[in-house]
């Protein structure tokens, strides 16, 4: 025995941008169902989409990033259609 020691390094992978994206998207969607909050939450949807795009560059948990982007876009489209239905001609 030569006295060498071998260490195993376990690196914990995470995609924080994807987690933030899906969290903001879900919170934005649920709160957008309240009529008073409506378009006030527009920055939350935009941040969910942007964090989702950043999360796509990481190879770990890309599904959360894609889900955050899709929910953010869906919420924006939903609110735009509601707005058009109310004020559209």
C-alpha positions as CSV (number, residue, x, y, z in Angstrom):
1,X,0.0,0.0,0.0
2,X,1.4,3.3,-1.0
3,X,-0.9,5.4,1.2
4,X,-2.8,7.0,-1.6
5,X,-6.3,8.1,-0.9
6,X,-9.0,8.4,-3.4
7,X,-11.9,10.7,-3.0
8,X,-15.2,10.5,-4.7
9,X,-16.6,14.0,-5.4
10,X,-20.4,14.1,-5.9
11,X,-21.5,17.2,-7.6
12,X,-25.1,18.1,-7.0
13,X,-26.7,19.4,-10.2
14,X,-29.4,22.0,-10.1
15,X,-31.1,24.4,-12.5
16,X,-32.1,27.3,-10.3
17,X,-33.2,29.4,-13.2
18,X,-35.7,26.7,-14.3
19,X,-37.0,26.3,-10.7
20,X,-37.5,30.1,-10.5
21,X,-39.2,30.1,-13.9
22,X,-41.7,27.4,-13.1
23,X,-42.4,29.0,-9.7
24,X,-43.0,32.5,-11.1
25,X,-45.1,31.1,-13.9
26,X,-47.4,29.1,-11.6
27,X,-47.7,32.0,-9.1
28,X,-48.4,34.4,-12.0
29,X,-51.0,32.2,-13.5
30,X,-52.9,31.5,-10.3
31,X,-52.9,35.2,-9.2
32,X,-53.8,36.3,-12.7
33,X,-57.2,34.6,-12.2
34,X,-58.0,37.3,-9.7
35,X,-59.6,40.1,-11.7
36,X,-58.0,43.0,-9.7
37,X,-54.5,41.7,-10.2
38,X,-54.8,41.1,-13.9
39,X,-52.2,43.0,-15.9
40,X,-50.3,44.1,-12.8
41,X,-48.6,40.7,-12.8
42,X,-47.1,41.3,-16.3
43,X,-43.6,41.6,-15.0
44,X,-43.9,38.3,-13.2
45,X,-44.9,36.5,-16.5
46,X,-42.0,38.2,-18.3
47,X,-39.5,37.2,-15.6
48,X,-40.9,33.6,-15.8
49,X,-40.3,33.5,-19.5
50,X,-36.8,35.1,-19.2
51,X,-35.7,32.7,-16.4
52,X,-37.0,29.8,-18.5
53,X,-34.9,30.9,-21.4
54,X,-31.8,31.1,-19.2
55,X,-32.7,27.7,-17.7
56,X,-32.7,26.2,-21.2
57,X,-28.9,26.7,-21.5
58,X,-28.4,24.3,-18.6
59,X,-28.7,20.7,-19.6
60,X,-30.2,19.6,-16.2
61,X,-34.0,19.8,-15.7
62,X,-34.8,21.6,-19.0
63,X,-38.4,20.4,-18.7
64,X,-39.0,22.8,-15.9
65,X,-37.6,25.7,-17.9
66,X,-39.8,24.7,-20.9
67,X,-42.8,24.4,-18.6
68,X,-42.1,27.9,-17.1
69,X,-41.9,29.4,-20.6
70,X,-45.1,27.8,-21.8
71,X,-47.1,28.7,-18.7
72,X,-45.9,32.3,-18.9
73,X,-46.8,32.5,-22.5
74,X,-50.1,30.8,-22.0
75,X,-51.0,33.3,-19.2
76,X,-50.1,36.2,-21.3
77,X,-52.2,34.9,-24.2
78,X,-55.1,34.1,-21.9
79,X,-55.1,37.6,-20.5
80,X,-54.7,39.2,-24.0
81,X,-57.7,37.2,-25.2
82,X,-59.8,38.2,-22.1
83,X,-58.8,41.8,-22.7
84,X,-59.8,41.6,-26.4
85,X,-63.1,39.9,-25.5
86,X,-63.9,42.7,-23.1
87,X,-62.8,45.7,-25.2
88,X,-62.6,44.2,-28.7
89,X,-64.9,45.0,-31.5
